[in-house]
Amino acid sequence: MNYNNKIFRPIANSENGETSNGTVFIYKQTGKILTSEYAGGKIKSGHLIGLVDQNGNIDMRYHQVNHEGEIMTGICKSKPEILENGKIRLHESWEWTSGDKSKGQSIIEEQ
């Protein structure tokens, strides 16, 4: 699975998360390395870097600056689901490595 040049938006997130349907992720992939710049909603600017396995699962790290001016960091594991229309839905389990270090779940979909 290749995520290069795909655009994703969240459709669900835990209350302790900062992404929302106003957040836009632009994915780039070269080989197994995935990167993304993202912004929108509560996030002024964010970046992620991850590795994609042979099944399309992503193991990533992220950092972002929110509208309060805080730098937030975390880890996330994403599992892909291919929808009937051929688009990708990612089921994500994440954990803050800053702030309260809480965990959450989110779902993002390819636009």
N, C-alpha and C positions, 0 to 999 in steps of 0.2 A: 504494500500500500504506500502511495506517495501523497504527501500533503502539500507539495509545493504549489504556491500561488492560490491556495484555498483560503476562503474567508469564512470565519466562524463567529457566531453570536450566541451568548448564553440564553437558554430557555428556562433554566431553573438553577437555583443556588441556595445553599444553607444561609440562614439569617446572619451568621458571622462572616460571610464572604463579602467581597467588595465588587465583584463583577455583577452586571445586570444586562438586560437586553439592549442597553445603550452602549455596551462595551463591544468593540470590534477587534477581532484578532486576525492578523494577516500572517499566514504560515508560509515559511520557506523551508525547503528540505533539500539537502545535498547528501546523497548516500544515506547513512543512518542518522545523520545529524539534522535535527529540527530546530528552527529558531522562529521567533515571532515578536513583532512589535504590536502593542495593543494600547488602547485608550478608550475613554468614554465612560459615562455614568459617574461613579465615584472615583475613577482613576484618571489622573492627568497623563501619566506615561508609564508604560510597563514593557518588560522584555522577558522572554523565556528562552531557555535552551534545554534540549532534551535529546534522547536517543529513541529511535523507533525500532522495534524488533520485527521479526519475520511475519508476525500476525497483525502488525499495525498498532500494537500497544505502545504507549509513550511513557517514558520515565523522564520527568522534567523537573527543573528548578526555575523559580520565577522571582522577580523583584519588581516592585512598582512604587510610584509616588501617588498617594491619594490626595484628595482636595483639601485635607487638613495639613498637607505638607509633610506627612510622615512617610518614611521609607518602610515598606512592608515586604517580607520575604517568605518564601514557602517552597514546599515540594508537592508534586502532584503526579498521580498515575492515572492515565486515561486508557480506556478500552473502547475500540470502535464498534459501531453497529452500522451496517449498510441499510439504509431505508429503501422502501419500495421504489422511490423516485431516483435511486442511485446515489443520493447525497449521503454524507457521513454524519452520524451522531456520535459524539464522544461522551462516555459516562466517566466522570472524574471523581477520584477520591483525593482530597488534598489536606494539607496540614500547614498551618503557619509555623515558621521557624523564628518569627519575631512576635512582638505583642503578647497576646495571651496563650500562644502556642496551641490554640484549639484546632479541631479537625472539622471537615465538612465534606459535602457531596455537591457536585454540580453537573449539569448537562449542557453541552454546547452543540449547535448544529451548523453544518455547512450552509452558506447562503447561496 
